[in-house]
Amino acid sequence: MNKRIKDKINDIETYLEQLAEIKPKTFKGYEKDFKTKAACERYFEKIAEAVIDLTFLIINEKGFKTPEEDSQAFTILEFEKIINNKLANKLKDMKGMRNIIAYQYGEVNDELMFIAINEEIENDVNLFLDIVKKLD
């Protein structure tokens, strides 16, 4: 595993730890505090962007077909048997949520974001990182 991949993994783990420190325990706490909400959304965005970057680094290192769009990167990892369909779809959903936040494609659903930061992103990204760390 090359240094850029290791560095990106470290970045993602740091972002996950920092998000864990600031995210509220309850939806009411999340919904009522616009500063915390904004910070959580930003960490979600940073994590998603770093995961996409990591995916491209893996594709490049392994010599897989270069995707034309970011979301195809997860499909390529699925095709190459690095990740399964369920994880590929979850990571694509994460990327979609990131686009809503980053490009203001629509209204951010606070309830969905709260669930994403409290249940989904940590589990899905850590599963992805565990898989990546086992690659040779």
C-alpha positions as CSV (number, residue, x, y, z in Angstrom):
1,M,0.0,0.0,0.0
2,N,1.5,3.3,-1.0
3,K,2.0,6.3,1.2
4,R,-0.8,8.4,-0.4
5,I,-3.3,5.7,0.4
6,K,-2.0,5.4,4.0
7,D,-2.2,9.1,4.4
8,K,-5.7,9.3,3.1
9,I,-6.8,6.5,5.4
10,N,-5.3,8.5,8.3
11,D,-7.2,11.6,7.2
12,I,-10.5,9.8,7.1
13,E,-9.9,8.2,10.5
14,T,-9.1,11.6,12.0
15,Y,-12.3,13.2,10.4
16,L,-14.4,10.3,11.8
17,E,-12.9,10.8,15.3
18,Q,-13.5,14.6,15.1
19,L,-17.1,14.1,13.9
20,A,-17.7,11.7,16.8
21,E,-16.6,14.4,19.3
22,I,-19.0,17.0,18.0
23,K,-22.1,15.2,16.9
24,P,-25.1,15.5,19.3
25,K,-26.7,12.4,20.9
26,T,-30.2,13.4,20.1
27,F,-32.0,14.7,17.0
28,K,-33.4,17.6,19.0
29,G,-29.9,18.6,19.9
30,Y,-28.9,18.4,16.3
31,E,-31.9,20.2,14.9
32,K,-31.7,23.1,17.4
33,D,-28.0,24.0,17.2
34,F,-27.2,25.4,13.8
35,K,-23.5,25.6,14.5
36,T,-23.2,22.0,15.4
37,K,-25.4,21.1,12.4
38,A,-23.1,23.0,10.1
39,A,-20.0,21.5,11.6
40,C,-21.4,17.9,11.3
41,E,-22.4,18.6,7.6
42,R,-18.9,19.8,6.9
43,Y,-17.3,16.8,8.5
44,F,-19.7,14.5,6.5
45,E,-18.6,16.4,3.4
46,K,-14.9,16.0,4.2
47,I,-15.2,12.3,5.0
48,A,-17.2,11.6,1.8
49,E,-14.7,13.6,-0.3
50,A,-11.7,11.8,1.3
51,V,-13.4,8.4,0.6
52,I,-13.9,9.3,-3.0
53,D,-10.2,10.3,-3.2
54,L,-9.2,7.1,-1.6
55,T,-11.2,5.1,-4.1
56,F,-9.4,6.9,-7.0
57,L,-6.1,6.2,-5.4
58,I,-6.9,2.5,-5.1
59,I,-8.2,2.4,-8.7
60,N,-5.0,4.0,-9.9
61,E,-2.7,1.8,-7.8
62,K,-4.4,-1.4,-9.0
63,G,-4.5,-0.3,-12.6
64,F,-8.3,-0.6,-12.8
65,K,-10.3,1.2,-15.5
66,T,-10.5,5.0,-14.7
67,P,-14.1,6.1,-14.0
68,E,-15.6,8.9,-16.0
69,E,-17.6,10.1,-13.0
70,D,-16.9,9.9,-9.2
71,S,-19.9,7.6,-8.6
72,Q,-18.5,5.1,-11.1
73,A,-15.5,4.6,-8.9
74,F,-17.5,2.6,-6.4
75,T,-19.0,0.5,-9.2
76,I,-15.5,-0.3,-10.4
77,L,-14.4,-1.4,-7.0
78,E,-17.5,-3.6,-6.9
79,F,-16.8,-5.0,-10.4
80,E,-13.2,-5.8,-9.3
81,K,-14.5,-7.6,-6.2
82,I,-13.0,-5.2,-3.7
83,I,-16.3,-4.2,-2.2
84,N,-19.8,-5.8,-2.4
85,N,-22.9,-4.3,-4.0
86,K,-24.4,-3.3,-0.6
87,L,-21.3,-1.3,0.4
88,A,-21.0,0.2,-3.1
89,N,-24.5,1.5,-3.0
90,K,-24.1,2.9,0.5
91,L,-21.0,4.8,-0.6
92,K,-22.8,6.1,-3.7
93,D,-25.6,7.3,-1.4
94,M,-23.0,9.0,0.8
95,K,-21.6,10.7,-2.2
96,G,-25.1,11.8,-3.2
97,M,-25.7,13.3,0.2
98,R,-22.3,15.1,0.0
99,N,-23.3,16.6,-3.3
100,I,-26.5,18.0,-1.8
101,I,-24.5,19.6,1.0
102,A,-21.6,20.8,-1.1
103,Y,-23.5,22.1,-4.2
104,Q,-26.8,22.9,-2.5
105,Y,-28.6,20.7,-5.0
106,G,-31.6,20.6,-2.6
107,E,-32.7,21.0,0.9
108,V,-30.6,19.0,3.4
109,N,-33.0,16.8,5.3
110,D,-32.0,17.2,8.9
111,E,-33.4,13.9,10.0
112,L,-31.6,12.0,7.2
113,M,-28.3,13.8,8.0
114,F,-28.6,13.0,11.7
115,I,-29.1,9.3,10.9
116,A,-26.2,9.5,8.5
117,I,-23.8,11.0,10.9
118,N,-24.9,8.9,13.9
119,E,-25.4,5.5,12.3
120,E,-24.3,5.1,8.7
121,I,-21.2,7.0,7.9
122,E,-19.1,5.6,10.7
123,N,-20.1,2.0,10.0
124,D,-19.9,2.2,6.2
125,V,-16.6,4.1,6.1
126,N,-15.0,1.9,8.7
127,L,-16.0,-1.2,6.8
128,F,-14.5,0.3,3.7
129,L,-11.3,1.2,5.5
130,D,-11.0,-2.3,6.9
131,I,-11.3,-3.7,3.4
132,V,-8.7,-1.2,2.0
133,K,-6.2,-2.0,4.8
134,K,-6.3,-5.7,3.8
135,L,-5.5,-5.0,0.2
136,D,-2.0,-5.9,-0.9
